[in-house]
Amino acid sequence: MIQNFKICFFLITIITFASQVSATDNVNVNADSNTIELLDQHLKNEIGNIVYVDFWASWCIPCRKSFPWMNNLKAQYQEQGLTIISINLDHSRELADEFLMTIPANFPVIYDPKGLIARKYKLKGMPSSFIINRQGQIVSGHVGFNLEKQLAYEKEIHTLLYQVD
């Protein structure tokens, strides 16, 4: 029964949104054996910026709410030095692509189907996120996403963006 529901949901989603797919400025990076190095290089390139690193999967219900928030956050704070990088943990790239067809990402997506980056960061749940300061240091880690957490994360990011050293 649940499998039939998933198939129906998938077909309805594809039919409904197929005509609405539009180009975004996201950078989708295929990552397999070099996933950790790929993220490390992204983070090295972002020294001087505040970085929000988000781990997500297509099956994660709170992720569906976090993506519009992250897109808005990027639009609002990019000029002040905020960068968002996301890591998808789906075993199948197709599942991630289906998710992104309905909820686009206006930020880089690194695919980590083997969970190499997730293991390095010792994830405790989904979604998980980390905030990295301008010096490239992780200053906080979070698990979950809801309105209360969204407000707390944004307050933390805002503080770091406007912090005077």
N, C-alpha and C positions, 0 to 999 in steps of 0.2 A: 504494500500500500504506500509506504513512504517513498519507495523507489519510483513508483508511478507518479506520485506527486512531484518529485524532483524532475522527472522527465517532462511532465506537463509544464511545470514552472519554467524550465529551461527553454522549451519551445515557445511559450508565450513571451518570455523575455526577449528571445531572439527576434521574433516576428514584430513585437512592439517597438523595439529599439533599433532594429537594423537600419531603418531609414533615417534615424536621428544621429548616427555616428558622424562625428565631425573631427577635424584635425585639432589637436591640442598641442601645447608646447612641451609635452612630457617627453622625457628621454627614457626609452625602455631599453634596458641593458640586459642582454642574455648573459647569465653568469652560471658557471658550473664548477669546474675545478678551481677557478681563480676567484671565487666570490669574496673571500676575505680580503684578498689583495685589492680587488675592485673597490670595495667599500673603503678600505684604508686609503686608497688613492683619492677617492672622492673627498674624504674627510681632510686629507692633507691639503687638497686644493682649496678647501673652505676655511683654512686657518684665517682668523680675522673676522669671521662671521659667526653668528649664533646658528647652530644646526639642530634641527629637530629630526631625529631618526625614528621612523615608524616601522614596526614589524606588523604585517597583516597577512590574511589569507581570505580567499573567496567565500569560505563558509562562515566567517566571523561576522556575526550580526552587528556588533558595535562598530566594526570597520566601515559599514555602509554609512554610518553617521559621521565618522571621523574624516572621511575623504572630503566632503563639501567644506567642512571646517578647515582642514589643512589647505585646500585651494584658496579659501578666503583669507586665511592667515598669511599665506604667501603673497597674495595680492596686496594685502594691507601693510606688511612689514618687509617686503623684499628690499625696498629702497633703504631701509635702516640696517640691512645686513642679515636678514633671516634667510636661511636655506632649509629646504625640506628634502629629505632623502627617504625613500621607502624601500623596504625589503619584503618581497612576496615569498611566502613559505609554502605555496601550493606545490604538490608533487607534479602536477600537470600544468604546463604553461597555458593550455587551452582554458582551464578554469580561471586563471588570472586574467586572461584576455577577455573572457566573457564578463567578468566583474567590471573591468575597465571600459567595456563598451557601454555599460549602463551607468557607471559612476567613474568618469574620467579623472585622471591624475594630471595636474599641471606642474608636476615635479618629477624628478628621476625615479624610476622603479628598477630595482635590482632584483633579479630572479634568483632565489636560493632554494631550489627544489630538494637539495640534500640536507638543508638545515645547518650548513657549516657556520654561517654567521650567527644563527640563532644559538647554537651551542657555545660559540665564543662569548656571546653576551649573556648566557645562562638565563634565557627567558623563563618566566614563571607563569605566563598566561598570555592570552590574546585579547585585544591587541596589546603590544608592549611598545614603549617609546623611551627614548633617551634624549636629554637636552645636553648639548655640548657648548661650552663657552667659547669665546673668541680665541682663547689660547689652545683650543683643541682638547680640552679636558671634559670628561663626562661629569656634569654637576648634579644630575638627578636621573632616576629611572622610574618609570610608571607602568602599571598594569591596569588595563581596562580603559573604557571611554564612556562617559555619560555627561550630562550637562554640568554637574558639579565639578567633575574632573576637568572638563573642557575649560571652565572658568579658571581653575587653579593653574592648569598648564599655561594658559594664555597670560595670566598674571606673572608667572615665573619667566616666561619668554620676554614679556614687556620689560620687566625689571632688568634682565640681562642686556637687552637691546639699548637701554638708556642709562646703564650703569656707567658712572664716571670713575675711571681707574686712578 
